[in-house]
Each structure stands twice: as structure tokens, then as C-alpha cells.
Amino acid sequence: MEKFYKLLFALLISLLLPSSFSMAENAEITSFRWTARNDGDPPFVRIAMDLSKAIHAEAAIDNEGKNFEVILKKTSMGKIASQYDMDPRAIDFATVSERDGDTYLDVALSKAQKIDDIRVFALRPDAKLKKPHRLVIDIPVLGAKQTYKKPAASPAPTTAKPSKSSQSSRSSQKYNVSKDAKSALKGKIICLDPGHGGTDVGAIGHIGGKDVYEKDITLSIALPLRDMLQSAGAKVVMTRSADKDVYGPWANATPELQARCDVANEAHADAFVSIHIDSFANGSIDGTTAYYTAKSSRDLLLAQMMHQATQDSLAIPDRGVKSNDFYVNEHTAMPSVLMEMGFITNSHRAKMLTSKWAPKSIAQSLFNGLVNYFAAIS
């Protein structure tokens, strides 16, 4: 790429590490992946690389705007492939090569791009979420119609409060619930957290060549669960009741997760339920898991009750109740559970999760778990 006329920037990822960090040994790309995303205006192709350590990176584009290059300094390409065919709306192909101790990502763009429209950024490692150093590149799909309505940016909430829409039941559907359910839930404050949302699509599955987003499935479960709980007399606060970020668009993991915890903590909720859909490279893996952090004996009890209720009513494999240090479990003041309701990367489960009947059935199982929990501690 000898025609480069303009250096986009020098990306000093090493600044994210303590000052004792050493660049003496080369870093390695441990994973390379890409996906077409429609949660932007315009839609875009995201390239993400996992790295063994922090690096310096530089990016540039040629005079015609058709060839884009990122140089990962003192970085080996590891065992990743050397060529990738990507979304032809934006990228003809991309190649990865290693020269003189550096790794070069060369992207042949389908249409001429402006250098300022391509985003290249680093993400910090996150031990709690088991995320390594990452380098991310977002390349817009020029001329594509937006299929996603981008949420308006909102200021970072220092004292996050549930919105009126998240508390309102004017659009809620009424359900017939038992007297026992009403007895157990009446007056209880329950915070529901549909995982991901807005600019964070979560895990991605595929049905018939189309992407399926975790954020959509979690919300489709949380909304009928909210309605069931309200029908039983519980007060429900939602971290989100629409396809939007809680903290703000493109936020890092910690402020986004803390904003969700703030909603629950400031509502003085009696229980917090975070709903997620799992993923794994092996598409045959499937099952539900209930994760808890032992802040109190009731955290484990809540996880056990929620887990058992899903096993009693759903034909999804069992992956058990597990202790973990997920952020939303650790930073909520009340008993909390993070429920993984199957694997979006399992083709059978993805079809089930996106069916018309499944979200309400899953919501019913979670509702039963909450009834059993509150009945047990009353």
C-alpha cells in the first residue's frame, strides 16, 4: 500500500496498562473475527482481533480511499488465516500478513471511504468478563439503508433511575395468575435486566443466513415477564424496556453494567434478574445456566429456584447453578441471578428462541422461579 498519504492515527493501546508494562516481547493475535452489524447509521462491518498483550497500532488509507491498512507493531499473526472474504457491500476481501515483526491487515474496500468514517479503537481487558486486549475496526456500509433506529445519546447517569417507560404498565398485557403467586409477589420490587441492547447486540446467532441478536431475544423474554409480575402485584423496574443502551451508546463494559446495577440499587429492589443468551464456538453446545455471587445465602437460593423452575417447564439441557463473579451480581445490593437461557450459536436453540411461543414460555418459567423464591423466604 505505497499510495498512503495520510496517517489516521497512532493507537497507543499500551497506555491502557500500568506503567510497568514492557513491549520487549512481541504480542500475538489470538483470535480474528468479523460480523456485519445493522445497529448503526449506516450499518457497518466490525473486525475484531483478540491480543495476547497491549500493542501499538497505526492505520492509514490510500489516495483513492479504496485500500485501508492497519499495522500492528511488534505483533505476530499467530495461527489466524491470511485471507478473509467479508461483507461485499463494504469489503471485497481482507488479508493478514507478517513482515519484519509487525502484522499488517490490508482491507480492499468495495467503495471509496473517507478516512474519518472508519473507526479503529482499543478495548481494555476485562477479567470479570474474561475479555482480553482487543483491537476493533468498524467500516461503514455506504449506501445501505438503516434497519435499526439508533437511540439518542443520553448523558452518563451518575444516579441512574428507571425511566417512566420502564416503570409504566399502561402498555402491559394482563395475565391471569394464581392466588399463591399474588400472595408471594404482592408489593415486591423486582428489577429485570434484559442483557445488552442498543449499540451492544450481545451474542450473535444465524438463521437462514441472517443474524440473530441476543439483545432482541432477552428483551422479548423480559417484557412478558414484567407483565406477569405486575399482574401478580409486584412492582417491576426495567433496566431497559426498549432497544437502547442503559448508560449510553458505545460505552465500555463497566459503566454500562454499573448503570444497570444503579437502576436496581436505587429502586431498593428485592431481587435482580439479568436475562442473557449464551454462545460458544462449538454449535452443538446448549443449555441453561443460573449464575450467582454469594453475597448472601439468598443469592444461592434465588439461583436455585430460578434454575429449577426452568428445568421443570423447559425442554432445554441443564448446565446447572454456578457461582461466578459477574459484575451485575457483584454490584447489586440485593439477591441477584444471571440467567443464561440457552445458546444462540446452537441452530436448534436459535430457532426456538426466536419463535412466537418461546419467549413467553421462558418468561413463565422465570416467573415461576420468582414465585417459588419469595414464597420460600416469606
Secondary structure, DSSP 8 states (H G I E B T S, - for coil): -TTEEEEEEEEEGGGGS-TT---SS-EEEEEEEEEEE-SSSS-EEEEEEEESS--EEEEEEETTS-EEEEEETTEE-TT--SEE---TTTEEEEEEEEETTEEEEEEEESS---GGGSEEEEE--BTTTTB-EEEEEEEE-TT----S---------SS----HHHH--TT-------HHHHHHHTT-EEEEEES-BTTB--SEEEETTEEEEHHHHHHHHHHHHHHHHHHTT-EEEES-SSSS-SS-TT--HHHHHHHHHHHHHHTT-SEEEEEEEE--SSTT---EEEEE--SSHHHHHHHHHHHHHHHHH--S-EEEEEE---HHHHS-SS-EEEEEEEETTSHHHHHHHTSSSHHHHHHHHHHHHHHHHHHHH-
